[in-house]
Amino acid sequence: MYLVVSKWEIRPGMEDEFAERSRRVRGVMAHVPGVEMIHGFKNEAGELVSIIGYTDEATHHHIVFDPLGPFVAAVERERLEEVATWISSEKGEETPS
C-alpha cells in the first residue's frame, strides 16, 4: 500500500467548518477505487494530519493529480482551502511488519 501523510493548518476559528468540509471530502475519497483506507487526527500543534492509503503510487497520482478527478473536485466543491492551508505531505510504500 502507498501511504500519504499530509498536514493541514486549520485557520483560527474555522475548526468546526474544517471538520465538516474535510469529513465530506473524506467521504468522497472513501468510495474511490484504489483508496484502501483513510484516517486522521489532530496533532499537538493543532494541525490536522490525514493518512490515506492507496493501492500503489500510480493510483495515488491518478486520483490526486487528475484535474478532473474526484479529489480535486471534492476539495474545490468544499472550498477546503478557505478554512485550512496544506502544509506538507510525506509519501511512501508501506513497509512489511
N, CA, C and O atoms as a MOPAC input file, in Angstrom:
PM7 MOZYME 1SCF
protein

 N      0.85700 1    -1.17800 1     0.00000 1
 C      0.00000 1     0.00000 1     0.00000 1
 C      0.90000 1     1.23800 1     0.00000 1
 O      1.94400 1     1.26400 1     0.65200 1
 N      0.47900 1     2.25300 1    -0.73800 1
 C      1.20000 1     3.51800 1    -0.81900 1
 C      0.51800 1     4.49600 1     0.13300 1
 O     -0.66800 1     4.79200 1    -0.01500 1
 N      1.26900 1     4.99100 1     1.10500 1
 C      0.71300 1     5.86400 1     2.13800 1
 C      1.08900 1     7.32000 1     1.90200 1
 O      2.21400 1     7.63200 1     1.50900 1
 N      0.13300 1     8.20000 1     2.14700 1
 C      0.36500 1     9.63700 1     2.07600 1
 C     -0.10300 1    10.23800 1     3.39700 1
 O     -1.26300 1    10.09900 1     3.78500 1
 N      0.82000 1    10.90500 1     4.07500 1
 C      0.52700 1    11.54500 1     5.35600 1
 C      0.65400 1    13.04900 1     5.13400 1
 O      1.74800 1    13.56400 1     4.90500 1
 N     -0.47100 1    13.74200 1     5.20500 1
 C     -0.49300 1    15.18200 1     4.92600 1
 C     -0.85600 1    15.95900 1     6.17400 1
 O     -1.65300 1    15.50500 1     6.99500 1
 N     -0.26300 1    17.13700 1     6.30800 1
 C     -0.58600 1    18.03400 1     7.42000 1
 C     -1.26700 1    19.28000 1     6.88000 1
 O     -0.85400 1    19.85900 1     5.87500 1
 N     -2.34000 1    19.68000 1     7.58800 1
 C     -3.09900 1    20.87500 1     7.25300 1
 C     -3.16300 1    21.77700 1     8.47600 1
 O     -3.40600 1    21.31000 1     9.58900 1
 N     -2.94600 1    23.06300 1     8.26600 1
 C     -3.09800 1    24.04300 1     9.34000 1
 C     -4.49500 1    24.63800 1     9.23000 1
 O     -4.84800 1    25.24100 1     8.21700 1
 N     -5.27800 1    24.46200 1    10.27700 1
 C     -6.64600 1    24.96400 1    10.28900 1
 C     -6.62000 1    26.44900 1    10.65300 1
 O     -5.96400 1    26.84100 1    11.61800 1
 N     -7.31300 1    27.25200 1     9.90200 1
 C     -7.35000 1    28.68500 1    10.18200 1
 C     -8.07400 1    28.94400 1    11.50100 1
 O     -9.05500 1    28.26800 1    11.81100 1
 N     -7.59900 1    29.91500 1    12.27800 1
 C     -8.22300 1    30.20300 1    13.57800 1
 C     -9.72300 1    30.44500 1    13.44700 1
 O    -10.18200 1    31.16800 1    12.56300 1
 N    -10.46400 1    29.82400 1    14.34700 1
 C    -11.90600 1    29.98200 1    14.36700 1
 C    -12.64600 1    29.15300 1    13.33100 1
 O    -13.87400 1    29.20700 1    13.25300 1
 N    -11.90800 1    28.38300 1    12.53400 1
 C    -12.53500 1    27.60500 1    11.45800 1
 C    -12.50900 1    26.10000 1    11.73000 1
 O    -12.73400 1    25.30200 1    10.82000 1
 N    -12.24000 1    25.71300 1    12.96300 1
 C    -12.08800 1    24.30000 1    13.29200 1
 C    -13.33500 1    23.48700 1    12.95300 1
 O    -13.23800 1    22.43400 1    12.32400 1
 N    -14.50600 1    23.97100 1    13.36900 1
 C    -15.74100 1    23.23100 1    13.10900 1
 C    -16.05200 1    23.17300 1    11.61800 1
 O    -16.47100 1    22.13500 1    11.10500 1
 N    -15.84900 1    24.27300 1    10.93600 1
 C    -16.11000 1    24.31100 1     9.49900 1
 C    -15.15600 1    23.38000 1     8.75600 1
 O    -15.56800 1    22.66500 1     7.84200 1
 N    -13.87800 1    23.38900 1     9.14900 1
 C    -12.92100 1    22.48500 1     8.51800 1
 C    -13.29400 1    21.03500 1     8.79200 1
 O    -13.21800 1    20.19900 1     7.89200 1
 N    -13.69200 1    20.72900 1    10.00800 1
 C    -14.07300 1    19.35100 1    10.35500 1
 C    -15.20200 1    18.87200 1     9.44600 1
 O    -15.16700 1    17.74200 1     8.95900 1
 N    -16.19400 1    19.71400 1     9.21500 1
 C    -17.33000 1    19.32500 1     8.36900 1
 C    -16.92000 1    19.19500 1     6.90800 1
 O    -17.26800 1    18.21600 1     6.24800 1
 N    -16.18900 1    20.16900 1     6.40600 1
 C    -15.78600 1    20.12000 1     4.99700 1
 C    -14.85100 1    18.95000 1     4.72900 1
 O    -15.01000 1    18.24400 1     3.73300 1
 N    -13.88300 1    18.73900 1     5.60400 1
 C    -12.93500 1    17.63700 1     5.39400 1
 C    -13.63600 1    16.28800 1     5.54000 1
 O    -13.24800 1    15.32200 1     4.88300 1
 N    -14.66100 1    16.20400 1     6.38800 1
 C    -15.43000 1    14.96500 1     6.52000 1
 C    -16.09500 1    14.62600 1     5.18700 1
 O    -16.12000 1    13.46500 1     4.77800 1
 N    -16.62700 1    15.63100 1     4.52000 1
 C    -17.27700 1    15.38800 1     3.22600 1
 C    -16.25600 1    14.98300 1     2.16200 1
 O    -16.54700 1    14.12700 1     1.32600 1
 N    -15.06400 1    15.58600 1     2.18000 1
 C    -14.02100 1    15.19300 1     1.22700 1
 C    -13.60200 1    13.74900 1     1.49100 1
 O    -13.46400 1    12.96200 1     0.55400 1
 N    -13.40000 1    13.39800 1     2.76100 1
 C    -13.03300 1    12.01400 1     3.09600 1
 C    -14.12300 1    11.03900 1     2.67100 1
 O    -13.82700 1     9.92300 1     2.24300 1
 N    -15.38200 1    11.45400 1     2.78900 1
 C    -16.48800 1    10.60900 1     2.35800 1
 C    -16.42700 1    10.30100 1     0.87300 1
 O    -16.70300 1     9.17600 1     0.45600 1
 N    -16.06800 1    11.29000 1     0.08000 1
 C    -15.89600 1    11.06800 1    -1.35600 1
 C    -14.73800 1    10.10800 1    -1.59000 1
 O    -14.86700 1     9.12300 1    -2.31600 1
 N    -13.60900 1    10.40800 1    -0.96500 1
 C    -12.40300 1     9.60400 1    -1.18000 1
 C    -12.58600 1     8.14800 1    -0.74600 1
 O    -12.00200 1     7.24700 1    -1.34800 1
 N    -13.37700 1     7.91700 1     0.27600 1
 C    -13.58500 1     6.55100 1     0.77900 1
 C    -14.24200 1     5.65600 1    -0.26100 1
 O    -14.14300 1     4.43300 1    -0.16700 1
 N    -14.91000 1     6.23900 1    -1.25100 1
 C    -15.59800 1     5.45400 1    -2.27300 1
 C    -14.85600 1     5.40900 1    -3.60400 1
 O    -15.37100 1     4.86000 1    -4.57800 1
 N    -13.66300 1     5.97500 1    -3.65700 1
 C    -12.89000 1     5.98600 1    -4.89600 1
 C    -12.10900 1     4.67000 1    -5.00000 1
 O    -11.36800 1     4.32300 1    -4.08000 1
 N    -12.26200 1     3.93900 1    -6.10200 1
 C    -11.47500 1     2.71600 1    -6.27900 1
 C     -9.97500 1     3.02300 1    -6.19300 1
 O     -9.48900 1     3.96900 1    -6.81300 1
 N     -9.26500 1     2.22500 1    -5.43000 1
 C     -7.83200 1     2.43300 1    -5.24300 1
 C     -7.48800 1     3.07800 1    -3.91700 1
 O     -6.32600 1     3.07300 1    -3.51300 1
 N     -8.48300 1     3.63700 1    -3.22500 1
 C     -8.26600 1     4.18000 1    -1.88300 1
 C     -8.59500 1     3.05200 1    -0.90500 1
 O     -9.73000 1     2.58100 1    -0.84000 1
 N     -7.58800 1     2.63200 1    -0.15000 1
 C     -7.74700 1     1.47500 1     0.73400 1
 C     -8.08100 1     1.84800 1     2.17400 1
 O     -8.71000 1     1.06500 1     2.88600 1
 N     -7.67000 1     3.02600 1     2.60500 1
 C     -8.00100 1     3.45300 1     3.97000 1
 C     -7.77900 1     4.94300 1     4.11400 1
 O     -6.98200 1     5.55400 1     3.40200 1
 N     -8.52500 1     5.51800 1     5.07700 1
 C     -8.40300 1     6.94600 1     5.40100 1
 C     -8.49700 1     7.07700 1     6.91300 1
 O     -9.42800 1     6.57100 1     7.54100 1
 N     -7.51600 1     7.76500 1     7.48400 1
 C     -7.53500 1     8.07100 1     8.91500 1
 C     -7.04800 1     9.50000 1     9.09900 1
 O     -6.38200 1    10.05400 1     8.22400 1
 N     -7.37400 1    10.07800 1    10.21200 1
 C     -6.90100 1    11.41800 1    10.50800 1
 C     -6.90800 1    11.66900 1    11.99600 1
 O     -7.60900 1    11.00100 1    12.75600 1
 N     -6.11300 1    12.64600 1    12.39700 1
 C     -6.08400 1    13.05000 1    13.79800 1
 C     -5.54100 1    14.46700 1    13.87900 1
 O     -4.90100 1    14.95800 1    12.94900 1
 N     -5.80700 1    15.11200 1    15.00200 1
 C     -5.26100 1    16.44400 1    15.26400 1
 C     -4.01500 1    16.23900 1    16.11400 1
 O     -4.07600 1    15.58700 1    17.15700 1
 N     -2.87900 1    16.79200 1    15.67700 1
 C     -1.63300 1    16.62900 1    16.43300 1
 C     -1.50600 1    17.67600 1    17.54000 1
 O     -2.38800 1    18.51500 1    17.72000 1
 N     -0.40200 1    17.61500 1    18.27300 1
 C     -0.19300 1    18.51100 1    19.42100 1
 C     -0.14700 1    19.98100 1    19.01200 1
 O     -0.45800 1    20.86100 1    19.81400 1
 N      0.24200 1    20.24600 1    17.76100 1
 C      0.32400 1    21.62600 1    17.27300 1
 C     -1.03100 1    22.14200 1    16.78800 1
 O     -1.14800 1    23.29800 1    16.38100 1
 N     -2.05500 1    21.28400 1    16.83000 1
 C     -3.37800 1    21.68900 1    16.37700 1
 C     -3.59400 1    21.50800 1    14.88600 1
 O     -4.62400 1    21.91900 1    14.35100 1
 N     -2.62400 1    20.89300 1    14.20800 1
 C     -2.75800 1    20.63800 1    12.77600 1
 C     -3.54500 1    19.34500 1    12.57200 1
 O     -3.51100 1    18.44400 1    13.41000 1
 N     -4.24700 1    19.26900 1    11.45300 1
 C     -4.90600 1    18.02500 1    11.10500 1
 C     -3.91900 1    17.18800 1    10.29900 1
 O     -3.33100 1    17.67100 1     9.33200 1
 N     -3.74300 1    15.94500 1    10.69700 1
 C     -2.88900 1    15.01400 1     9.97600 1
 C     -3.79900 1    13.99700 1     9.31400 1
 O     -4.58700 1    13.32900 1     9.98300 1
 N     -3.69100 1    13.88200 1     8.01000 1
 C     -4.51000 1    12.97000 1     7.21900 1
 C     -3.62400 1    11.84200 1     6.70900 1
 O     -2.54200 1    12.09000 1     6.17600 1
 N     -4.07800 1    10.60700 1     6.87000 1
 C     -3.33900 1     9.43800 1     6.39800 1
 C     -4.25000 1     8.70000 1     5.41900 1
 O     -5.32200 1     8.22200 1     5.79300 1
 N     -3.81300 1     8.61300 1     4.16700 1
 C     -4.60300 1     7.91600 1     3.15500 1
 C     -3.73400 1     6.84000 1     2.52600 1
 O     -2.59500 1     7.08900 1     2.12900 1
 N     -4.29100 1     5.64100 1     2.44300 1
 C     -3.60100 1     4.52700 1     1.80900 1
 C     -4.19400 1     4.24400 1     0.44300 1
 O     -5.40600 1     4.08400 1     0.29900 1
 N     -3.33300 1     4.18500 1    -0.55400 1
 C     -3.73500 1     3.89600 1    -1.92800 1
 C     -3.16800 1     2.53500 1    -2.32700 1
 O     -2.21200 1     2.05200 1    -1.72100 1
 N     -3.75500 1     1.92800 1    -3.33700 1
 C     -3.28100 1     0.63800 1    -3.81300 1
 C     -1.79400 1     0.70100 1    -4.15200 1
 O     -1.03300 1    -0.20100 1    -3.79900 1
 N     -1.38600 1     1.76300 1    -4.83300 1
 C      0.01900 1     1.93700 1    -5.21400 1
 C      0.26300 1     3.40200 1    -5.57500 1
 O     -0.66300 1     4.21300 1    -5.58400 1
 N      1.51300 1     3.72500 1    -5.86900 1
 C      1.86300 1     5.11200 1    -6.16100 1
 C      1.16100 1     5.63700 1    -7.41100 1
 O      0.70700 1     6.78000 1    -7.43000 1
 N      1.07000 1     4.81900 1    -8.44500 1
 C      0.41700 1     5.25600 1    -9.68200 1
 C     -1.05600 1     5.59400 1    -9.43700 1
 O     -1.57500 1     6.55800 1   -10.00000 1
 N     -1.72100 1     4.80900 1    -8.60600 1
 C     -3.11700 1     5.07600 1    -8.27400 1
 C     -3.24600 1     6.39900 1    -7.53500 1
 O     -4.15000 1     7.18500 1    -7.81600 1
 N     -2.33800 1     6.64800 1    -6.58500 1
 C     -2.32900 1     7.93200 1    -5.86400 1
 C     -2.21800 1     9.09200 1    -6.84600 1
 O     -3.00600 1    10.03600 1    -6.78900 1
 N     -1.24700 1     9.02200 1    -7.74200 1
 C     -1.05000 1    10.11000 1    -8.69600 1
 C     -2.28400 1    10.30200 1    -9.57000 1
 O     -2.69900 1    11.43300 1    -9.82600 1
 N     -2.86100 1     9.21100 1   -10.02100 1
 C     -4.04400 1     9.30000 1   -10.87700 1
 C     -5.20900 1     9.96000 1   -10.13700 1
 O     -5.90700 1    10.79800 1   -10.70700 1
 N     -5.42000 1     9.59300 1    -8.89100 1
 C     -6.55600 1    10.12500 1    -8.11700 1
 C     -6.33000 1    11.57800 1    -7.71300 1
 O     -7.22300 1    12.41100 1    -7.87200 1
 N     -5.15500 1    11.88600 1    -7.19500 1
 C     -4.91800 1    13.20300 1    -6.59100 1
 C     -4.55000 1    14.28100 1    -7.60100 1
 O     -4.92600 1    15.44000 1    -7.42200 1
 N     -3.83600 1    13.93300 1    -8.64000 1
 C     -3.33400 1    14.96300 1    -9.55000 1
 C     -4.14200 1    15.11400 1   -10.83200 1
 O     -3.80200 1    15.94500 1   -11.67400 1
 N     -5.19900 1    14.33300 1   -10.99900 1
 C     -6.06700 1    14.48300 1   -12.16000 1
 C     -6.94400 1    15.71600 1   -11.93300 1
 O     -7.76700 1    15.71300 1   -11.01700 1
 N     -6.79000 1    16.77200 1   -12.74500 1
 C     -7.57000 1    17.99200 1   -12.51900 1
 C     -9.07500 1    17.78300 1   -12.65800 1
 O     -9.85800 1    18.61500 1   -12.20000 1
 N     -9.48100 1    16.69500 1   -13.27700 1
 C    -10.90500 1    16.38500 1   -13.42100 1
 C    -11.32000 1    15.23200 1   -12.50200 1
 O    -12.43700 1    14.72400 1   -12.59500 1
 N    -10.41100 1    14.82900 1   -11.61900 1
 C    -10.65500 1    13.68200 1   -10.77000 1
 C    -11.45500 1    14.00500 1    -9.51600 1
 O    -11.75000 1    15.16700 1    -9.23200 1
 N    -11.80400 1    12.95600 1    -8.76700 1
 C    -12.67600 1    13.12200 1    -7.59300 1
 C    -12.05500 1    13.92600 1    -6.45500 1
 O    -12.77000 1    14.63700 1    -5.74900 1
 N    -10.73700 1    13.82700 1    -6.26200 1
 C    -10.10500 1    14.56500 1    -5.16100 1
 C    -10.14800 1    16.06400 1    -5.43200 1
 O    -10.60000 1    16.83600 1    -4.58700 1
 N     -9.68700 1    16.47100 1    -6.58800 1
 C     -9.67500 1    17.89700 1    -6.93900 1
 C    -11.09800 1    18.44400 1    -6.91700 1
 O    -11.33500 1    19.54100 1    -6.41100 1
 N    -12.04000 1    17.68800 1    -7.46000 1
 C    -13.43700 1    18.14100 1    -7.48100 1
 C    -13.98000 1    18.32100 1    -6.06300 1
 O    -14.64900 1    19.31500 1    -5.77700 1
 N    -13.69600 1    17.36700 1    -5.17600 1
 C    -14.21000 1    17.45500 1    -3.80000 1
 C    -13.58500 1    18.62300 1    -3.04600 1
 O    -14.28600 1    19.35300 1    -2.34600 1
 N    -12.27800 1    18.80500 1    -3.18100 1
 C    -11.59500 1    19.91300 1    -2.49300 1
 C    -12.13100 1    21.25600 1    -2.99200 1
 O    -12.35800 1    22.17300 1    -2.20300 1
 N    -12.32900 1    21.36100 1    -4.30000 1
 C    -12.85600 1    22.61200 1    -4.85000 1
 C    -14.31300 1    22.83500 1    -4.43400 1
 O    -14.68600 1    23.94200 1    -4.04500 1
 N    -15.12400 1    21.79900 1    -4.51600 1
 C    -16.54700 1    21.92300 1    -4.15300 1
 C    -16.70800 1    22.33700 1    -2.69200 1
 O    -17.55800 1    23.16600 1    -2.36700 1
 N    -15.88700 1    21.75400 1    -1.81200 1
 C    -15.97200 1    22.04500 1    -0.37700 1
 C    -15.18500 1    23.29200 1     0.00900 1
 O    -15.23300 1    23.72800 1     1.15900 1
 N    -14.46000 1    23.86700 1    -0.95100 1
 C    -13.64600 1    25.06800 1    -0.69300 1
 C    -12.77400 1    24.85900 1     0.55100 1
 O    -12.71100 1    25.70700 1     1.44000 1
 N    -12.11300 1    23.71300 1     0.58100 1
 C    -11.32400 1    23.32500 1     1.74000 1
 C    -10.21400 1    24.32900 1     2.04600 1
 O     -9.89400 1    24.57000 1     3.21000 1
 N     -9.63300 1    24.90900 1     1.00900 1
 C     -8.51500 1    25.81900 1     1.22300 1
 C     -8.95100 1    27.19000 1     1.74300 1
 O     -8.10200 1    28.04100 1     2.01000 1
 N    -10.24800 1    27.41700 1     1.89000 1
 C    -10.72800 1    28.63300 1     2.54500 1
 C    -10.60400 1    28.52600 1     4.06500 1
 O    -10.52800 1    29.53600 1     4.76500 1
 N    -10.58400 1    27.28700 1     4.56600 1
 C    -10.60000 1    27.08300 1     6.01300 1
 C     -9.33200 1    26.43700 1     6.55200 1
 O     -9.16600 1    26.31400 1     7.76500 1
 N     -8.43600 1    26.02200 1     5.66100 1
 C     -7.17700 1    25.40500 1     6.09800 1
 C     -6.13600 1    25.54700 1     5.00100 1
 O     -6.45700 1    25.74200 1     3.82900 1
 N     -4.88200 1    25.44500 1     5.41500 1
 C     -3.76400 1    25.52800 1     4.48100 1
 C     -2.98100 1    24.22900 1     4.53800 1
 O     -2.59400 1    23.76900 1     5.61200 1
 N     -2.75300 1    23.64000 1     3.36300 1
 C     -1.93600 1    22.44200 1     3.28500 1
 C     -0.50400 1    22.81800 1     3.63500 1
 O      0.03100 1    23.79000 1     3.10100 1
 N      0.12600 1    22.05100 1     4.53400 1
 C      1.49000 1    22.33300 1     4.96700 1
 C      2.48800 1    21.46200 1     4.21800 1
 O      3.42300 1    21.96700 1     3.59700 1
 N      2.28300 1    20.14700 1     4.27900 1
 C      3.23600 1    19.23000 1     3.65700 1
 C      2.64800 1    17.83200 1     3.59200 1
 O      1.63700 1    17.52800 1     4.22500 1
 N      3.31000 1    16.99000 1     2.81000 1
 C      2.93700 1    15.57100 1     2.73900 1
 C      4.20300 1    14.71600 1     2.71000 1
 O      5.20200 1    15.07200 1     2.08500 1
 N      4.13400 1    13.59500 1     3.39300 1
 C      5.14500 1    12.54800 1     3.32800 1
 C      4.50500 1    11.37700 1     2.61300 1
 O      3.34300 1    11.05900 1     2.86700 1
 N      5.24900 1    10.72100 1     1.71100 1
 C      4.67900 1     9.65300 1     0.90700 1
 C      5.64800 1     8.48600 1     0.81700 1
 O      6.86400 1     8.67600 1     0.83600 1
 N      5.10500 1     7.28000 1     0.71900 1
 C      5.95600 1     6.12900 1     0.51100 1
 C      5.20500 1     4.82000 1     0.62000 1
 O      4.07400 1     4.76300 1     1.10100 1
 N      5.86600 1     3.76700 1     0.16000 1
 C      5.30200 1     2.42300 1     0.24600 1
 C      5.32400 1     1.95000 1     1.68500 1
 O      6.29600 1     2.16400 1     2.40900 1
 N      4.24300 1     1.30300 1     2.09100 1
 C      4.16500 1     0.72000 1     3.41200 1
 C      5.25100 1    -0.34900 1     3.55900 1
 O      5.47900 1    -1.13900 1     2.64300 1
 N      5.90200 1    -0.36600 1     4.69100 1
 C      6.92300 1    -1.37300 1     4.94600 1
 C      6.28800 1    -2.61200 1     5.57600 1
 O      5.30400 1    -2.50000 1     6.30800 1
 N      6.84200 1    -3.78900 1     5.29600 1
 C      6.28300 1    -5.00400 1     5.90400 1
 C      6.42100 1    -4.96500 1     7.41600 1
 O      7.39800 1    -4.44000 1     7.94900 1
 N      5.43400 1    -5.52600 1     8.10000 1
 C      5.50400 1    -5.53800 1     9.56800 1
 C      6.17400 1    -6.79500 1    10.07500 1
 O      6.31700 1    -6.97300 1    11.28500 1

